[in-house]
Amino acid sequence: MDGGWREIERGAIVTAGEAAERAPRLFGIPTGVEGLDDLFFVTRIEKGTPTRVPLGGLPSRAVINITGVPDTGKSLIAEQFAVKQASLGYPVAFVTVESPATFVTQGLMQRAAAMGVNWEEIENNIVLIDAASNTRLREDVDVLLDTLAYAIRAFDTKSVVIDSITGLFESREMLARNVVRRIFNFLKKWGQTGIFISQKRSTQEEESAEAAGGYAVSHIVDGTIVLHKRLIMKPWEEETFGVPIGDVLRTIRIDGMRLCGHDTRTHVMEITEEGLVKVGPPLSEIVKRRG
């Protein structure tokens, strides 16, 4: 071409109309977390007026990052999601990076019991990929993606959980963006709904979307859910939030979502005695009710 133009990459330029024709249908993927699915919605024009329509779960084929400090419920949400999807008949690939598969299975069995799901009916719908016990899976992205591709084909999985994505680059955070981008693109190619669990370092602000690897994860994925906990130690905190001194106030916030609308408020979150995460009302409403 004239003017020193380089060769144009074929297929890289499309109109929005062409892209829309190829876009997959958007619908909700239930998480198994009480109150969480209600926070996502789409907007449709009804009788000339924009109207919110509940989505009923995570947007299909979205890749969601769940981040927070330890003991905020990240892995519990991942396990509840896997159990819920398996109970609906949709196989899930669960990549465990932190704990060996046998121990993760124990947690999944407990989550199933608490959710009233018969384990024997779902155990073959959850496919565990043990990167915690396999160094090559943990350190070589090519090997991990080949293994995931095999699992998706062999078991016809619809979702992939990685707990945690930060475990794949914990000693080489300079590669975080490359690792996350490759896995993100892989899940898009294979039509999977993805959940990445991200660990925070102690130096990072607890209520931000940042995690180990900086903002590499949250900048690439479709949306981020931030979990936070606050130890109540002062009388004014007890009075403001209605939580006794010495107890923990847990919150959850959706920090952006590209594929659909979402509730932007910070909500109270609970971890029940049975080990289930539940999402409650907005924190602002609780503070307002208490004056």
N, C-alpha and C positions, 0 to 999 in steps of 0.2 A: 504493500500500500504506500501511497505518497505521503510526504511530510514526516517521514521517520516513524510512523505509527508501527507498533509491534502487532504481531498477529493476534486477532481477537479470539478469545476462548469461546468455542461454539457452545451454545446452551447456557452461557453465563448471563445473557440478557433476555429477560422475558417481561411481558407486560403484567400488570397486576391482575388483569382479567385471566390471562393464561395461568398464572400461579394459583388463582382462586379455584380454577377448574381442577387442579391437581391436589388441592388441599384436602386432607382427610376430614371426615365428619367430626364435629366437636360435641362431646358428651361427657358426663361426669363419671369418674371412677371412684366408687365408694372406698373410704379409707378404713372403716371399722372404728374410727375415733368419734365418739359421740360429740356432736356440736361442731366438728370441723368442716364437714361437708356443706353445712349451711352457709359458710363464709364465701363461697364462690358462686358467681352468677354470670349470665350473658345478657346483653341488651338487644332487644328486638323492637322493631317498629310495629305497633299495634294501633290501628285506627289513626295513624298519623302521629302517634305519640311514643317517644322512647320509653320502653318498659323493661324493668329488671325481671329476668326469669331465672330462678334458682337452677344451678348446674347439677347439684346433688353429689359433688365430689370433686376430686382433682380433675383438671382438664385432660382429656384423653391424649395420650402420646406426649404429654408434657414431661420435662425432666425437672424435678423439684429438689432443691437443696434445703436440708433441715440442719440448722446449726445452733449451737449452744454450749455452755460449759458442762462439765460432767454432772450427772444426776439431774438432768432437766427433763428426761423422758424421750430423748431422741430415738434410742433403740426400741423403746416400747412402742412408739408410733410406727416404726418400720415393721415390727413384728405383728402389730395389730393389722396393718395394711396387708401383709402377706397372708395372714389367717383369713381375713375378710375376703380377699380376692380368691383364695383357694376354696373357700366355702361356697363361692358363687360359681365354681367350676372353671376358673381361669388360672392356669398354672403360672407360678411365679419363680423366677430365678433369683436366689438370695446369695449374694457374694459376701461371705463373712471374712473380714480382714483382721479383726481384732481378737476374736475368740474362736477356737476350733469348732467345727460343725456339730460335734456331739453336744457341746454345751449350749450352743445356739438352739439346737433342737429342744433341749429342756425348757428354754425360755418360750419357744413357740408353743410347746405343749401346755405350759401354764397359761399363756395368753388365750389359747383356744378354750381351755376349761373355763376361764373367767368370762369369756364371751359366749359361753353356752354352745360351743361348736364341738362336735364329735371328732376327735383327732383322727381316728381310723378312717373317717370319710374324706379327710383332706391331706393326709400325710404324703400321698403320691403326687399332689399338686404343688408341692413346694420342693424345688430342686436346689440343693445347697452346693455351692462352689467354695471349697475350703482354701481360701488364699491365706488364712492365718497359719496353716500348717504347711503350706507349699510356697517356698521362697520364689520360685520362678513365676508363679501366678501373681505374686505380690510385687515383684520388681521388674517384670517384663510385660509391658502393656500388650505387645503382639500376642504373647502366649495367652494372656487373660482374655483378649478379644476373640481369639480362635476358640477358646474353651466356651466362652459365652455364646458364640455363633452356633457351636455344636449343640449346646443345651437348648437354645431357642428352636432350632430345627427339630431336635429329637423329642422335645416335650411340648412344643407348640406354646411356649410361654408368651404372655401378653405384657408382663411387667418385669422389671429388674430392680432389685434393691441392692445397694452397696453400702455396707456398714463396716468401716467408714471409708469414704473416698480419700480422706487425708492420710489414711494408712498406706496408700499407694505411692505417696511421695514424702513421707514424714522426715526422711533423712536427706531429701533433695528438693527443697521447696522451690528452687529456681525453675524446676521442671513442672511445677503445679499446673500452670496454664496449658501446657502442651498435653499433659495427661488428661486433664478434665475435658479439654476440647476434643480429643480423640474419642473418648468414651461417649461424650455427648453426641457427636456426629454418628457414632456407631449405633446408638439407641434410636436416633432419628431414622437412620437407614433401615433398621429392622422393625420399625413401627412399634417400639416398646414404650410404655409409660415407666419413667424412672424415678427412683428416690435415692438421693445421695445423702448420707449422714456425714456431717462435717464437725470436726472437733475444734474447739477454740483453745488458744494458748492463754495462760493466766494473765499475760500482759495485754490482751485485747479487750476492748470495751465489751462488756457482757451483752448489752442491748443492741449492738450493731450487727450487721449481716456478715461481718468479717469473720474468717476462720483461719486455721493454719493454711499457709499458702497465700495469705493476703486475701484480696477480693477476687482471686482467680476463679473460684467456683461461682460466686454470686453474679459475676459479670457475664458468665457464659450461659448458665442455665436459664430456664424459662421463668423460674420464680424461686424465692427463698422464704422459708418459714423460720423465724427466730424464736427460740425458747429461752426463758430467763427465770432465775430464781433469786429471791431476796429474803434474807434472814431478818425477821422482825425482832428488833432489840430495843426500840425506844417507845415510850408511851404514845407519842404523837403518831407513830406508824401504826400502832395497834388501834388507835382511835380512828385514823384515816381509812385504813383498809379492812378493819374488822377481823384481823388475824391476831391471835394471842401472841404475846411476847415469847420468843423461843421457837415459834413455828415458822414455816417457810411459805412465802407468797410466790406462787408460780404463775408466769404469764406466757402468752403466745401471741405472735404478731406476724401477719403475712407481709413481707417486705418486698412487694412488687410481684406482679404476675403478668407475663406478656400475652398469654393466650385467652384470657377472660378477665372479667371484672372480679373484684374481691373486696371484702370488708377491710378497711385500712386501720381499724382501731385495735388497740391492745386489749386482749381478752384474758380474763382469769383462767387458769388451767389447774386441773387437779389430777393427782395420781392416787387412785383408790387403793385401799388395803389389798385388793386382789391384783394390783399391778396393772391397772388399765388407765390410760390417759383419757380425760374428759375435758372438753372445752366449755367454759361457762360464759357468763355475760361480759360485756365490755367493762374494763376496769373503771372507766369514767362514770358509768352508771352506778357502780357500787359506791364510789367516792361521793357522787352527787346525792345518793339516797342517805348517806351518813352525814350530810350537811357540810 
